[in-house]
Amino acid sequence: MVDLAIIGGTGLTSLKSLEVVRKEVVHTPYGEPSSAIIHGLLGGREVAFMARHGYGHTIPPHRVNYRANLWALQSIGVTSVIAVAAVGGIRKDMIPGQVAIPNQIVDYTWSREHTFCDHKGAHVTHIDFTDPYCAELRERLLSACDASGCAYADNGTYGATQGPRLETAQEINRLESDGCDMVGMTGMPEAALARELALCYASCAVIANWAAGRGESVITAKTIDENLQVGMAHVRSMLEHVIA
C-alpha cells in the first residue's frame, strides 16, 4: 500500500523520473479530485502523484477541490503528503529559481471549502494548527535539499492569497508587514484539510518570481516559466533523495 503522495502544482503536472505503474480514479463524497492518482515507482519506492490543477493545468487555485484531493489520497492509504507549489518571493533571500520549505502560513483566501466539518451531523474537530506543517516531513525535505545540493531557503511564512490574479505591490507590502516571506495561491485550505485528516503534510515551495514591487521588472509568464524550469529541476532531484 502506498503511504507517500506528492501533489504537484504549477510547473509540476508530471514527474519525468516516475515509473508509472497504474492510474486510479477515486470518487469522493466531496466531488471529483483534480486528477486521477498516478501510482508509480520513484527511486524504487512506490509513491502516489496527483496534479493539483489537473494534467492540463485547467483548474485555477480558487476552483481546486482541495477536500476531494486530500480525501482521495487518504482513502488509498496515504499518510504523508509533499505539496509542491509555485510562489512569489517577498523576503530578500527568496530568490526566483530556488526552493523554500515554509514553516508557517497566513490565510488570506475566502469562500473556499476549508473543512470536512461543515455538513449536518459532522463531528466538529478543532485541530491544533499552531505549527501547520509536519515537523518530521519538513526535516526530511531539508535533508534532501542538502543531499541534492539544491539552493533553498529554510523556514518562512507562506501568505496564501485568493488568486487567480497576482497581487498589487501594496498588497505585498501588507503581506510583508504581516510577516509573510512568500506568496502563493494554493497553500490553504490544503494544509488545514490535511491536518483534519491527520496526514503528515509539508510544503515544498518553488520561487517562480519576485512578488509585485520586489523585482526590477514586470512579472511575465515567460520569466515565471524560466524560473520554474530551474526550480522544478531542483525539486525533482530533491524528491528522489526524500524517497531514498
PyMOL commands that set and color helices and strands:
alter all, ss='L'
color gray80, all
select helices_A, chain A and resi 61-63+66-75+135-148+169-177+190-196+221-243
alter helices_A, ss='H'
color red, helices_A
select strands_A, chain A and resi 4-8+19-24+37-42+45-51+80-89+99-101+104-107+152-154+157-160+182-184+200-210
alter strands_A, ss='S'
color yellow, strands_A
deselect
rebuild
show_as cartoon
